[in-house]
Amino acid sequence: MELYNKVMLYFWLSMSFVSALAITYMGFQDGFDRWVYYYIIPVLALLMYLLRKYMLKRMQKHLEYLKQKENERFK
């Protein structure tokens, strides 16, 4: 499960960069007045990356807390 979480973390980060590059390229091709609204896609992908990173850190802290409580219970 940890491998899946890391893959998805970097997937969202790469999607934010790839989509920003693609939208910028299309903006130069067709004009930014048409493509400027699509910049919400890389922003949302970047927010997904940050949210996922935050939740992974939170989950790790919680798992460590549970392990500590379990060790205290058996002492």
C-alpha positions as CSV (number, residue, x, y, z in Angstrom):
1,M,0.0,0.0,0.0
2,E,2.9,2.3,0.7
3,L,4.2,1.9,-2.9
4,Y,0.7,2.8,-4.2
5,N,0.6,5.9,-2.1
6,K,4.1,7.1,-3.3
7,V,3.2,6.4,-6.9
8,M,-0.1,8.4,-6.6
9,L,1.7,11.2,-4.8
10,Y,4.2,11.7,-7.7
11,F,1.4,11.1,-10.2
12,W,-0.4,14.2,-9.1
13,L,2.8,16.2,-9.0
14,S,3.7,15.2,-12.5
15,M,0.2,15.8,-13.8
16,S,0.3,19.3,-12.5
17,F,3.5,20.0,-14.4
18,V,2.5,18.2,-17.6
19,S,-0.9,19.9,-17.8
20,A,0.6,23.3,-17.0
21,L,3.1,22.8,-19.9
22,A,0.5,21.6,-22.3
23,I,-1.9,24.5,-21.5
24,T,1.0,27.0,-21.9
25,Y,1.9,25.5,-25.2
26,M,-1.7,25.6,-26.4
27,G,-1.9,29.1,-25.2
28,F,1.0,30.1,-27.4
29,Q,-0.6,28.3,-30.3
30,D,-4.2,29.5,-30.1
31,G,-4.0,32.5,-27.8
32,F,-4.1,32.7,-24.0
33,D,-7.6,34.3,-24.0
34,R,-9.0,30.9,-24.9
35,W,-6.8,28.7,-22.7
36,V,-6.4,30.8,-19.5
37,Y,-9.4,29.1,-17.9
38,Y,-7.8,25.7,-18.2
39,Y,-5.1,26.6,-15.7
40,I,-7.5,25.4,-13.0
41,I,-6.5,21.8,-13.9
42,P,-2.8,22.1,-12.8
43,V,-3.9,24.0,-9.7
44,L,-6.3,21.2,-8.7
45,A,-3.7,18.6,-9.5
46,L,-1.2,20.5,-7.3
47,L,-3.7,20.7,-4.5
48,M,-4.3,17.0,-4.8
49,Y,-0.6,16.4,-4.4
50,L,-0.4,18.7,-1.3
51,L,-3.5,17.1,0.3
52,R,-2.2,13.6,-0.3
53,K,1.2,14.5,1.1
54,Y,-0.4,16.0,4.2
55,M,-2.6,12.9,4.7
56,L,0.3,10.5,4.3
57,K,2.3,12.4,7.0
58,R,-0.8,12.4,9.2
59,M,-1.4,8.6,8.7
60,Q,2.3,7.9,9.6
61,K,2.0,9.8,12.8
62,H,-1.2,8.0,13.7
63,L,0.3,4.6,13.0
64,E,3.3,5.4,15.2
65,Y,0.9,6.6,17.9
66,L,-1.0,3.3,17.7
67,K,2.2,1.3,17.9
68,Q,3.3,3.2,20.9
69,K,0.0,2.7,22.7
70,E,0.1,-1.0,21.9
71,N,3.6,-1.3,23.3
72,E,2.5,0.5,26.5
73,R,-0.4,-1.8,26.9
74,F,1.7,-4.9,26.9
75,K,4.3,-3.7,29.4
